[in-house]
Amino acid sequence: MSEADLTDIGACVFDAYGTLFDVHSAVGALRPRLEPKADAVSATWRDKQVQYTWLRSLMGRHADFWTVTGDALDFALEQQGVGDPPLRDALMQAYLELSPYAEVPATLAALRERGLKLAILSNGTPAMLASAVTNASLGEAFDAVLSVESVGIYKPDPRVYQIAVDQLGVARERIAFMSSNAWDAAGAASFGFRVVWVNRFGQPKERLPDGPAAELKDLAGLPALLGA
């Protein structure tokens, strides 16, 4: 695909974690209690969280994202030799209150002014997503907040992306899907969405069968890209 394919869009669907919300802000909020291990804990927590979604999907052993997030944190803390149950509880609470990236509110407002349907499609549980959206004061921004829990498997399974089609009533080829996770972008493109990869960390392109129609460094350029 190319940017020319980003026309006649009827809905914008966003991944949540890493795309709208900064997953590292949980550790950031408690950094003084984790130093000098804060960055290592945060990186491993995120890596294991994503890995466990893939592995559980392949094994047919689904557990919801709150459970997976806790398991991943436990691994990260043990790896770094951090044994502090109250800190563990505080980190999990902080994950419910992740900070949105700075450009997110204005971007969503510009897209809504154009009249586009807006939705989140995430691995997160409904309760986790509701907490994140409320904490970020974005409750009025979305027409739908969609969780993989309705199908019981994680991205990039095609059944997850179908949720957005079914719930929004928009054909897959008229949905623009935004994710900072290259593997998610590839999965959504393979499904048939028109994908914008939000490459926040300057990563190289993945060697996977399908790729995004466009790449941005953050979401600020999305309204212009879509003609909004």
Stockholm file with secondary structure:
# STOCKHOLM 1.0

chainA/1-228         MSEADLTDIGACVFDAYGTLFDVHSAVGALRPRLEPKADAVSATWRDKQVQYTWLRSLMGRHADFWTVTGDALDFALEQQGVGDPPLRDALMQAYLELSPYAEVPATLAALRERGLKLAILSNGTPAMLASAVTNASLGEAFDAVLSVESVGIYKPDPRVYQIAVDQLGVARERIAFMSSNAWDAAGAASFGFRVVWVNRFGQPKERLPDGPAAELKDLAGLPALLGA
#=GR chainA/1-228 SS CCGGGCCSCCEEEECCBTTTBCTTHHHHHTHHHHTTSHHHHHHHHHHHHHHHHHHHHHHTCCCCHHHHHHHHHHHHHHHTTCCCHHHHHHHHHHHTTCCBCTTHHHHHHHHHHTTCEEEEEESSCHHHHHHHHHHTTCTTTCSEEEEGGGTTCCTTSHHHHHHHHHHHTCCGGGEEEEESCHHHHHHHHHHTCEEEEECTTCCCCCCSSCCCSEEESSGGGHHHHTTC
#=GC SS_cons         CCGGGCCSCCEEEECCBTTTBCTTHHHHHTHHHHTTSHHHHHHHHHHHHHHHHHHHHHHTCCCCHHHHHHHHHHHHHHHTTCCCHHHHHHHHHHHTTCCBCTTHHHHHHHHHHTTCEEEEEESSCHHHHHHHHHHTTCTTTCSEEEEGGGTTCCTTSHHHHHHHHHHHTCCGGGEEEEESCHHHHHHHHHHTCEEEEECTTCCCCCCSSCCCSEEESSGGGHHHHTTC
//
